[in-house]
Amino acid sequence: MASKDYDESVVAAALDKVLARTREAETRHTFDASSGRYIFISDIHKGTRDCADDFRASEKAYNAMLAYYNSLGHTLVILGDAEELWKNSPGSVMRKYRHSFHLERKYFQDDRYIRIWGNHDITWRNRRILRKHLQRVLNEGLISILGKKVLHVPEACLIEVTDFDRKLGEIFLVHGHQGSVRSDKRLGWSRFVVFIFARPIQCFFKNSWNPKTPSHDWALRKDNNKALYSWSEKQDNLILIAGHTHRPVFASESHLARVERDLKELKSSEEGYLKKKALLEAEREWAVTQELQMPDDMTEETMEKKCYFNTGCCCFSDGDTTAIEICDGQIRLVHWPDKQGNPKPHILQERPLKEVFADISV
C-alpha cells in the first residue's frame, strides 16, 4: 500500500508545473548524443564535519570523482541537496568543505557547472544568500570583478539531446521531492523538526539514528520512485533524471531489480553456473541490506518504459558514491570507488543514449 507522503497524482501535478515553468523560463542546455560529456550527481549533504554530517565518509570518493571528470572535460550537474542546510548554516558548510568547493569551482569557472536546488538546500532559492555564500566561494581566485560569474540555481532544467541536427529528445533534471507531503507541502515544518530534534538526536546516537525519509525508509523510497516513474512514463521523448531517494535507478530498473533479473535469466547449463549463482545471491543480499529493505517485503515494481534514472547519492554510510555519467555516446550508472576500493569509476550498467531515446519514442 502506497504511503500518504507520495500520492502519484499529487507528485504528477507538481512535476507538471515545474516542467511548465522550466520551459517558460527557457532553462535549457543542448548537447550532441555522441560527443556530450556530463556527470550527474545528487544528495551530497555536505555538513560541518560533526556527528550529524552524512557526507564525511564519502568525501574521499566525491573529491576523487570531481578531479577525474574535470580532467576529462565533463559538465558537472548537481541535482539538489548538495549542502545539508536543514541542520546547518550556509557559511558553516562553506568553511568546513573548502577543498570540495575548490574542486567544484573549476567546473563553474569553465562554464561546465549546472545546479538545481532540492529540499535540503532550498536556501539557494534566495538570491541574496546564494550570492553571499555559494557564488562567492565559486568565484574565489578571480581578481577582476568583470571576470566573476553569476550563479543561477533553478528548481529544474532541461537538456535537449541532438544527433547532429536531429533532435532526439529531452532530459529533464529535477531533485525529485516535488509533491511530497514532508519534503514539499510541509517543508517548513519538516525543516524545523530536523533542525531542533534530529541533529541532537543523531549526535547522541552517533549518527545511528535517522528520521523517516526516503533515504532511510524502504517504503517511502519505493513509493517516491514509483511516483517519479509514473509521471515520466507519460511524457513524450523525455528522460527524467532525479535524486532525493538515495537509490540508484538505471533505465527504470534498480540495482536490486537488475540482480534479480540476472538470477532469473541465469541458466544451469552455463559454464560456471554455481559460482555465478552464488555471486548473484550474495550481491542480492548485499543490495537488500544496503537499501534498508525488510526481507519480507522485497517485491520490486515493474517499470516497462526505460525513461527514469536516479543518481543515487554521494553520502552512503560506507563512503561510496553513485552517479549517472554520459560519455562516448553511452549513458552509465557508475559507482565510486571501484570494486577494489581504488579511486576509479566502476560501471554498474550502461546503454547507448541513442538507444534509450529510440526505446522511449516507440
C-alpha positions in Angstrom: 0.0 0.0 0.0 1.4 3.4 -1.0 2.3 5.9 1.7 0.4 9.1 2.2 3.6 11.1 1.6 3.8 10.3 -2.1 0.5 10.4 -3.8 1.1 9.8 -7.5 -1.5 12.3 -8.7 -0.1 15.0 -6.4 3.5 14.3 -7.5 2.5 14.3 -11.1 0.7 17.7 -10.8 3.7 19.2 -9.0 6.1 17.9 -11.7 3.8 19.2 -14.5 4.0 22.6 -13.0 7.8 22.5 -12.6 8.2 21.3 -16.2 5.9 24.1 -17.5 7.8 26.7 -15.5 11.1 25.4 -16.8 10.0 25.6 -20.4 8.7 29.1 -19.9 12.0 30.2 -18.3 14.0 28.5 -21.0 16.3 26.9 -18.5 17.8 24.8 -21.3 21.1 23.3 -22.4 22.0 21.3 -25.5 24.5 18.6 -26.4 25.1 16.0 -29.1 24.5 12.4 -28.0 27.8 11.3 -29.5 30.1 14.0 -28.0 28.4 15.2 -24.8 30.2 14.7 -21.5 28.2 15.0 -18.4 28.3 13.7 -14.8 25.1 13.9 -12.8 25.2 13.7 -9.0 22.9 14.5 -6.2 22.3 14.2 -2.4 25.8 15.1 -1.2 24.5 16.6 2.0 27.8 18.4 2.9 27.6 19.3 6.6 30.0 20.6 9.2 32.1 17.5 10.0 30.2 16.8 13.2 28.4 13.7 14.3 25.3 14.6 12.2 27.3 15.0 9.0 26.3 12.3 6.5 28.9 13.3 3.9 32.1 12.8 5.9 32.6 9.2 4.9 32.1 9.9 1.2 34.4 12.9 1.0 37.3 10.9 -0.5 35.2 9.3 -3.2 33.5 12.5 -4.0 36.6 14.6 -4.4 38.3 11.9 -6.5 35.3 11.8 -8.7 35.3 15.6 -9.2 39.0 15.6 -10.1 38.6 12.7 -12.6 35.7 14.2 -14.5 37.1 17.7 -14.5 40.3 16.4 -16.2 38.1 14.7 -18.9 36.1 17.9 -19.5 32.7 16.8 -18.3 30.0 19.2 -17.3 29.1 18.8 -13.6 25.4 18.6 -12.9 24.3 18.7 -9.2 20.7 17.7 -8.8 20.0 19.2 -5.3 20.7 18.6 -1.7 24.4 19.3 -2.2 24.6 21.0 1.2 22.7 20.0 4.3 21.1 23.3 5.1 18.3 21.9 7.3 20.8 21.2 10.0 23.5 23.9 9.2 24.0 27.5 8.1 25.4 28.0 4.6 28.6 29.7 6.0 29.5 26.9 8.3 29.3 24.3 5.5 31.4 26.5 3.2 34.1 26.8 5.8 34.3 23.1 6.6 34.5 21.8 3.0 36.5 24.4 1.2 38.6 21.9 -0.8 35.5 20.2 -2.2 34.1 23.6 -3.2 37.5 24.4 -4.8 37.1 21.3 -7.0 33.6 22.4 -7.9 34.9 25.9 -8.7 37.0 24.5 -11.6 33.8 23.4 -13.4 32.0 26.7 -12.6 34.7 28.9 -13.9 34.9 26.9 -17.1 31.2 27.2 -17.7 30.7 23.4 -17.1 28.6 23.7 -14.0 24.8 23.2 -13.6 23.0 23.3 -10.3 19.4 22.9 -9.2 18.1 23.0 -5.7 16.5 20.3 -3.6 14.5 20.3 -0.4 17.6 20.3 1.8 19.3 23.2 0.0 16.2 25.1 -1.0 18.0 28.0 0.7 19.8 28.7 -2.6 16.5 29.8 -4.0 17.2 33.1 -2.1 19.4 35.1 -4.4 20.9 37.2 -1.7 22.1 34.2 0.3 23.2 32.5 -2.9 25.4 35.5 -3.8 26.8 35.9 -0.3 27.9 32.3 0.2 27.9 29.9 -2.7 28.6 32.3 -5.6 31.3 34.0 -3.6 33.1 30.7 -2.9 32.9 29.5 -6.5 34.3 32.9 -7.8 37.3 32.8 -5.5 40.6 33.4 -7.3 39.1 35.6 -10.0 40.7 39.1 -9.5 38.6 41.2 -11.8 35.0 41.8 -10.9 34.3 41.7 -14.6 35.6 38.2 -14.8 33.4 36.9 -12.0 30.4 34.8 -13.0 26.8 34.9 -11.9 25.5 31.6 -10.5 21.9 30.6 -11.2 20.3 27.7 -9.2 16.8 27.0 -10.6 14.4 24.3 -9.4 14.9 22.3 -12.6 16.3 22.4 -16.1 16.0 20.8 -19.5 18.8 19.4 -21.7 18.0 19.0 -25.4 19.8 16.0 -26.9 20.6 16.0 -30.6 22.1 13.6 -33.1 23.9 16.1 -35.4 21.0 18.4 -36.4 18.2 16.0 -35.5 16.5 16.3 -32.0 16.4 13.0 -30.2 14.6 14.2 -27.1 15.0 15.9 -23.8 16.4 15.1 -20.4 14.5 16.7 -17.5 16.6 17.4 -14.4 14.8 17.8 -11.1 15.6 16.8 -7.5 12.5 14.6 -7.1 10.9 15.8 -3.8 8.2 17.8 -5.6 4.7 16.8 -4.4 5.8 15.1 -1.3 3.9 16.0 1.9 7.0 16.1 4.2 9.6 17.4 1.7 7.5 19.9 -0.3 4.0 20.6 1.1 5.1 20.8 4.7 8.8 21.6 4.1 9.0 24.4 6.6 7.7 22.2 9.4 10.0 19.3 8.4 13.0 21.6 8.3 12.2 22.9 11.8 11.8 19.4 13.3 15.1 18.3 11.8 17.0 21.3 13.0 15.6 21.3 16.5 15.4 17.5 17.2 17.1 15.3 14.5 20.6 16.8 14.7 21.0 16.5 18.5 19.5 13.0 18.4 21.9 11.9 15.7 24.8 13.3 17.7 23.6 11.5 20.8 23.3 8.2 19.0 26.5 8.8 17.0 24.6 9.1 13.7 23.0 5.6 14.1 19.5 7.2 14.1 17.9 8.9 11.2 14.5 10.4 10.6 11.8 8.7 8.5 12.7 9.9 4.9 13.1 8.2 1.5 16.9 8.0 2.1 16.4 5.8 5.1 13.0 4.2 4.7 12.4 1.4 2.2 8.6 2.0 1.8 8.9 5.8 1.3 11.8 5.3 -1.2 9.7 2.7 -3.1 6.7 5.0 -3.3 8.8 8.0 -4.3 10.4 6.1 -7.2 7.1 4.7 -8.3 5.6 8.2 -8.4 8.5 9.7 -10.3 8.4 6.8 -12.8 4.6 7.0 -13.3 5.0 10.7 -14.2 7.9 10.2 -16.6 6.4 7.3 -18.5 3.6 9.6 -19.6 5.9 12.1 -21.2 7.0 12.2 -24.9 10.6 11.7 -25.8 11.7 12.7 -22.3 14.1 11.1 -19.9 13.8 12.0 -16.2 17.0 12.1 -14.1 16.3 12.8 -10.4 17.8 12.2 -7.0 16.2 12.5 -3.5 15.6 8.8 -2.8 19.3 7.9 -2.5 18.6 4.8 -4.5 20.3 4.4 -7.9 17.9 3.6 -10.8 19.1 3.0 -14.3 16.6 2.9 -17.2 13.8 2.4 -14.8 15.5 -0.5 -13.1 17.0 -0.5 -9.6 20.3 -2.3 -8.9 18.4 -4.9 -6.9 15.9 -5.5 -9.7 18.8 -5.9 -12.2 20.4 -8.6 -9.9 17.1 -10.4 -9.6 16.6 -10.4 -13.3 20.1 -11.8 -13.8 19.3 -14.6 -11.4 16.1 -15.5 -13.3 17.9 -15.4 -16.7 20.9 -17.5 -15.4 20.8 -21.0 -17.0 22.0 -24.0 -15.2 23.7 -25.2 -18.4 26.0 -22.1 -18.3 29.7 -22.7 -17.6 30.5 -21.8 -14.0 26.8 -21.7 -13.1 27.2 -22.4 -9.4 29.8 -19.7 -8.9 27.8 -17.2 -10.9 24.6 -18.0 -8.9 26.5 -17.7 -5.6 27.9 -14.3 -6.5 24.5 -13.0 -7.7 22.8 -14.3 -4.5 25.5 -12.6 -2.4 25.0 -9.4 -4.4 21.3 -9.6 -3.9 21.5 -9.8 -0.2 24.1 -7.0 -0.1 21.7 -4.8 -2.0 18.7 -5.7 0.2 20.7 -4.8 3.4 22.2 -1.7 1.9 18.8 -0.3 0.9 17.4 -0.9 4.4 14.8 -3.2 2.9 12.8 -5.5 5.0 13.4 -9.2 4.0 9.7 -10.0 4.0 8.9 -7.1 1.6 11.2 -7.4 -1.3 8.8 -7.0 -4.2 10.0 -4.8 -7.0 7.7 -2.5 -9.0 7.6 -3.3 -12.8 8.8 -0.3 -14.8 8.5 -1.1 -18.5 9.4 2.2 -20.2 13.1 2.9 -19.8 12.7 6.6 -19.1 13.6 7.1 -15.4 17.1 7.4 -14.0 18.2 8.2 -10.4 21.7 9.2 -9.5 21.6 7.5 -6.0 23.7 9.7 -3.7 27.1 10.9 -2.6 26.7 10.1 1.1 26.3 6.3 1.5 27.2 5.3 5.0 30.1 3.1 3.7 31.7 6.1 2.0 30.7 5.1 -1.6 29.0 7.3 -4.1 27.0 6.7 -7.3 26.3 8.9 -10.3 24.9 8.9 -13.8 27.5 9.5 -16.5 27.1 10.4 -20.2 30.2 10.0 -22.3 31.2 8.4 -25.6 27.6 8.1 -26.6 26.8 6.0 -23.6 24.7 6.7 -20.5 26.1 4.8 -17.5 25.4 4.2 -13.8 28.8 4.4 -12.1 30.0 3.6 -8.6 32.9 5.2 -6.8 35.3 3.7 -5.8 35.8 0.6 -7.9 35.4 -3.0 -6.6 39.0 -3.0 -5.2 38.5 0.3 -3.4 40.6 2.3 -5.9 39.7 5.9 -6.9 38.2 4.8 -10.2 34.7 4.5 -11.6 33.1 1.1 -11.7 30.4 0.8 -14.4 27.3 -0.9 -13.0 25.1 -0.5 -16.1 25.4 1.2 -19.4 23.4 1.7 -22.7 23.9 3.8 -25.8 22.0 7.1 -25.3 20.5 7.0 -28.8 19.1 3.5 -28.0 17.4 4.8 -24.8 15.7 7.6 -26.8 14.7 5.1 -29.5 13.1 2.9 -26.9 11.1 5.6 -25.2 9.9 7.1 -28.5 8.2 3.8 -29.6 
